[in-house]
């Protein structure tokens, strides 16, 4: 039986049967691989990475969410074709992970005519996992983690 379209808030919504939907969603992949990491020394450097690599947006993790993070961090994931293909297979391959510190959350970073949308990490479950990795890599990059993983 065909369902009729409904008008909600000026939009016409037509229900579809579940058997017509083909989708795969992986909340936490079984394998995460980061091919390259870049530690931006400033937000200006962070914006340059966006400009060069055409990264669409960034995510912000507040200080204190991860106990060892003294400051908030902002990070971005460079996405290539393999990023999306790997998700379907239950893996996450990140061609480029750019990480920088950021004191306070702001929905947009603007520098040199470039504007970057910044989302809180809580809005994207997969990026919440990547945020923990980004925070750990930032600490490793600074030499805060001693041999054996103790800090």
KAHUNOR-V971326 format. One record per residue. RES is the residue in three letters. D_LAST is the distance of its C-alpha to the last C-alpha in Angstrom with 1 decimal. Layout:
res-><RES:RES>
d_last-><D_LAST:D_LAST>
This chain:
res-><UNK:UNK:UNK:UNK:UNK:UNK:UNK:UNK:UNK:UNK:UNK:UNK:UNK:UNK:UNK:UNK:UNK:UNK:UNK:UNK:UNK:UNK:UNK:UNK:UNK:UNK:UNK:UNK:UNK:UNK:UNK:UNK:UNK:UNK:UNK:UNK:UNK:UNK:UNK:UNK:UNK:UNK:UNK:UNK:UNK:UNK:UNK:UNK:UNK:UNK:UNK:UNK:UNK:UNK:UNK:UNK:UNK:UNK:UNK:UNK:UNK:UNK:UNK:UNK:UNK:UNK:UNK:UNK:UNK:UNK:UNK:UNK:UNK:UNK:UNK:UNK:UNK:UNK:UNK:UNK:UNK:UNK:UNK:UNK:UNK:UNK:UNK:UNK:UNK:UNK:UNK:UNK:UNK:UNK:UNK:UNK:UNK:UNK:UNK:UNK:UNK:UNK:UNK:UNK:UNK:UNK:UNK:UNK:UNK:UNK:UNK:UNK:UNK:UNK:UNK:UNK:UNK:UNK:UNK:UNK:UNK:UNK:UNK:UNK:UNK:UNK:UNK:UNK:UNK:UNK:UNK:UNK:UNK:UNK:UNK:UNK:UNK:UNK:UNK:UNK:UNK:UNK:UNK:UNK:UNK:UNK:UNK:UNK:UNK:UNK:UNK>
d_last-><61.9:60.8:58.9:60.1:58.0:57.0:56.9:53.8:53.2:55.4:53.7:55.5:53.3:54.7:53.0:52.4:52.5:49.2:50.7:50.9:47.2:45.1:41.4:38.1:34.9:31.5:29.0:26.0:26.8:26.3:24.9:23.1:23.3:22.4:24.7:23.5:20.9:21.7:19.6:22.2:21.9:24.2:26.2:29.1:27.3:26.4:30.1:31.1:29.3:31.2:34.4:34.1:32.9:34.7:31.9:33.5:31.0:27.5:25.2:23.3:20.3:20.1:17.2:16.2:17.2:13.7:11.9:9.1:12.1:13.6:16.6:18.6:18.7:21.8:22.1:25.1:26.2:28.9:31.3:33.7:36.3:33.9:31.5:34.3:35.7:32.5:32.1:35.5:34.3:31.2:28.8:27.1:27.3:26.1:27.7:25.7:22.7:22.7:19.8:20.0:19.1:21.9:22.3:24.9:26.4:29.7:31.9:32.9:31.5:34.4:34.6:37.4:39.5:36.8:35.9:33.0:32.9:29.5:29.0:26.6:24.5:26.1:29.3:28.3:26.8:25.9:24.2:22.0:20.5:20.2:18.6:15.5:15.5:16.2:13.3:10.8:13.0:13.0:9.3:9.8:13.1:11.9:9.7:6.5:4.9:5.8:8.8:9.0:6.5:3.8:0.0>
